[in-house]
Amino acid sequence: MLVPYVLYLGALPLVNRVHPVIFGLPFLFVWLLGATLLTPVAVWLTRRGDRR
């Protein structure tokens, strides 16, 4: 469950950049979008591992 924390807060000072632009979006926006999409996967994997 540390993955969302690291993606959102831990790496934020490292990825707070306007350039490069990916698909017309600033890098920080793409990073936060990716973190948002990976958070449910991390929670699902944690729950799946906890049931066993």
NUTORLUM-406593 format. One record per atom (N, C-alpha, C, O): residue number from 1; residue in three letters; x negated, y, z. Coordinates in steps of 0.02 Angstrom, whole numbers, plus 32768, in hexadecimal, padded with zeros to 4 digits. Each point is the difference from the previous one (the first is absolute). Layout:
<zavexs>
nr/rest/east/north/up
NUM/ALA/X/Y/Z
...
</zavexs>
This chain:
<zavexs>
nr/rest/east/north/up
1/MET/7FD8/7FC4/8000
1/MET/8028/803C/8000
1/MET/7FD6/803F/8000
1/MET/801A/8037/8004
2/LEU/7FA5/7FC2/7FF8
2/LEU/7FD5/803A/7FFB
2/LEU/7FFB/801C/7FB9
2/LEU/7FEA/8039/7FF6
3/VAL/802C/7FA0/7FD9
3/VAL/7FFA/8015/7FBA
3/VAL/8026/8041/7FF3
3/VAL/7FE2/802E/7FE4
4/PRO/805D/7FD9/8030
4/PRO/8022/8040/7FF4
4/PRO/7FDE/803A/8023
4/PRO/7FFA/8037/7FE3
5/TYR/7FF0/7FBF/805A
5/TYR/7FDE/8035/8024
5/TYR/7FC1/8017/7FDC
5/TYR/7FF5/803C/7FF7
6/VAL/7FE3/7F94/7FF3
6/VAL/7FC2/8011/7FDD
6/VAL/800F/8022/7FBD
6/VAL/7FDF/8031/7FEE
7/LEU/8053/7FB6/7FEF
7/LEU/8010/801E/7FBF
7/LEU/801A/8047/8006
7/LEU/7FEE/802B/7FD8
8/TYR/803C/7FE1/805A
8/TYR/801D/8043/8008
8/TYR/7FD2/8031/8023
8/TYR/7FF6/8038/7FE8
9/LEU/7FEF/7FB5/8051
9/LEU/7FDB/8030/8029
9/LEU/7FB5/7FF7/7FFE
9/LEU/7FDB/8031/7FFD
10/GLY/800D/7F91/8004
10/GLY/7FB8/7FF4/8004
10/GLY/7FDB/8017/7FC2
10/GLY/7FC9/801A/8004
11/ALA/8055/7FDB/7FC2
11/ALA/7FDF/8011/7FC1
11/ALA/8013/8045/7FE6
11/ALA/7FE5/8016/7FCD
12/LEU/8048/800C/8054
12/LEU/8019/8040/7FE7
12/LEU/7FC9/8034/7FF5
12/LEU/8000/8021/7FCD
13/PRO/7FD0/7FE7/8061
13/PRO/7FCB/8031/7FF2
13/PRO/7FD5/7FED/7FC3
13/PRO/7FE2/802B/7FE1
14/LEU/801B/7F95/8010
14/LEU/7FD7/7FEA/7FC7
14/LEU/8023/8008/7FBD
14/LEU/7FDF/8008/7FCC
15/VAL/8063/7FF6/8033
15/VAL/8025/8002/7FC1
15/VAL/8024/8043/7FF5
15/VAL/8024/8006/7FCF
16/ASN/7FD2/802A/805B
16/ASN/8021/8041/7FFA
16/ASN/7FDE/8028/7FC8
16/ASN/7FDA/802E/800D
17/ARG/8036/7FBF/7FB5
17/ARG/7FE3/8020/7FC5
17/ARG/8038/8010/7FCF
17/ARG/8032/7FDD/7FFC
18/VAL/7FC5/8059/7FDF
18/VAL/802F/8010/7FCB
18/VAL/7FEA/7FDD/7FC0
18/VAL/802A/7FE9/7FD9
19/HIS/7F96/8014/801C
19/HIS/7FE5/7FDE/7FC4
19/HIS/7FDE/7FC0/8016
19/HIS/7FDD/8004/8033
20/PRO/802A/7FC5/7FAF
20/PRO/801B/7FF5/7FBD
20/PRO/804C/7FFF/8000
20/PRO/8020/7FF8/8034
21/VAL/7FFB/8011/7F92
21/VAL/8048/7FFE/7FF6
21/VAL/8010/7FBD/7FE0
21/VAL/7FE3/7FEE/7FCC
22/ILE/804B/7FEC/8052
22/ILE/8013/7FBE/7FE7
22/ILE/8049/8003/7FEB
22/ILE/802B/8011/8028
23/PHE/7FE2/7FDF/7F99
23/PHE/8044/8003/7FE4
23/PHE/801F/8045/800A
23/PHE/803D/8005/8008
24/GLY/7F9B/802F/7FF7
24/GLY/8018/8044/8007
24/GLY/800E/8015/8048
24/GLY/801A/8036/800C
25/LEU/7FD4/7F9F/8024
25/LEU/800C/800F/8047
25/LEU/7FBD/8007/8024
25/LEU/7FD0/7FDE/7FEE
26/PRO/802C/804E/8043
26/PRO/7FC3/8006/8028
26/PRO/7FF0/7FBE/8023
26/PRO/802D/7FD9/8010
27/PHE/7F93/801B/7FFB
27/PHE/7FE9/7FC1/801D
27/PHE/8020/7FF2/8044
27/PHE/8012/7FC7/800F
28/LEU/7FF6/806D/801A
28/LEU/801D/7FF7/8042
28/LEU/8048/7FE6/7FFB
28/LEU/8013/7FD4/8027
29/PHE/8014/8046/7FAA
29/PHE/8044/7FE8/7FF7
29/PHE/8002/7FB7/7FEB
29/PHE/8029/7FD9/8019
30/VAL/7FAB/8015/7FB9
30/VAL/7FFC/7FBA/7FE9
30/VAL/7FEB/7FD3/803B
30/VAL/801B/7FC9/8007
31/TRP/7FB6/804E/8022
31/TRP/7FEA/7FD9/8039
31/TRP/803A/7FF4/8031
31/TRP/800A/7FC8/8017
32/LEU/801B/806D/7FF9
32/LEU/8038/7FF9/802F
32/LEU/8038/7FD5/7FE3
32/LEU/8020/7FDA/8024
33/LEU/7FEC/802B/7F9B
33/LEU/8031/7FD5/7FE0
33/LEU/7FEB/7FB7/8004
33/LEU/8029/7FD4/800F
34/GLY/7F97/801E/7FE4
34/GLY/7FE7/7FBC/8006
34/GLY/8005/7FE6/8047
34/GLY/8011/7FC6/800B
35/ALA/7FDF/8064/8026
35/ALA/8005/7FEC/8046
35/ALA/8048/7FF1/8013
35/ALA/800E/7FD1/8025
36/THR/8020/8057/7FC0
36/THR/8047/7FF4/800E
36/THR/8017/7FBE/7FE3
36/THR/8029/7FDD/801E
37/LEU/7FBF/8012/7FA8
37/LEU/8013/7FC1/7FE1
37/LEU/7FDE/7FC3/8020
37/LEU/801D/7FCA/8000
38/LEU/7FA8/803F/801D
38/LEU/7FDD/7FC9/8020
38/LEU/8016/7FF4/8048
38/LEU/7FF5/7FC9/801A
39/THR/8029/8068/8006
39/THR/8014/7FF7/8045
39/THR/8034/7FC8/8009
39/THR/7FF7/7FD8/802E
40/PRO/803E/8024/7FAB
40/PRO/802E/7FC7/8009
40/PRO/7FDF/7FBC/7FF4
40/PRO/8012/7FCF/8020
41/VAL/7FBE/802E/7FB3
41/VAL/7FDC/7FC2/7FF4
41/VAL/7FD8/7FED/803D
41/VAL/7FFE/7FC5/8013
42/ALA/7FE1/806B/800D
42/ALA/7FD9/7FF3/803C
42/ALA/802D/7FE9/8039
42/ALA/7FEE/7FD2/8025
43/VAL/804C/804D/7FE3
43/VAL/802F/7FED/8034
43/VAL/801B/7FBA/7FF3
43/VAL/8005/7FD7/802E
44/TRP/800B/801A/7F93
44/TRP/8019/7FBD/7FEE
44/TRP/7FCB/7FCB/800E
44/TRP/8010/7FCB/801B
45/LEU/7FB2/8042/7FD3
45/LEU/7FCB/7FD0/800D
45/LEU/7FF5/7FF6/804B
45/LEU/7FF3/7FC8/8015
46/THR/8013/806D/8012
46/THR/7FF9/7FF9/8048
46/THR/8038/7FD7/801D
46/THR/7FF4/7FD5/802A
47/ARG/8048/8037/7FC0
47/ARG/803A/7FDA/8019
47/ARG/7FFA/7FB7/7FEC
47/ARG/800F/7FD3/8027
48/ARG/7FDD/8021/7F9C
48/ARG/7FF8/7FBC/7FE7
48/ARG/7FCC/7FDA/8028
48/ARG/8009/7FC5/8010
49/GLY/7FC0/805C/8000
49/GLY/7FCC/7FE0/8028
49/GLY/8013/7FF6/8049
49/GLY/7FE7/7FD3/8020
50/ASP/8044/8058/7FF9
50/ASP/8015/7FFC/8046
50/ASP/8031/7FC8/800D
50/ASP/8002/7FE5/8037
51/ARG/8026/8009/7F97
51/ARG/8030/7FCA/8009
51/ARG/7FDE/7FBD/800C
51/ARG/801C/7FD5/8022
52/ARG/7FA9/8022/7FC3
52/ARG/7FDD/7FC0/8007
52/ARG/7FDF/7FFF/8041
52/ARG/7FDF/7FCF/8011
</zavexs>
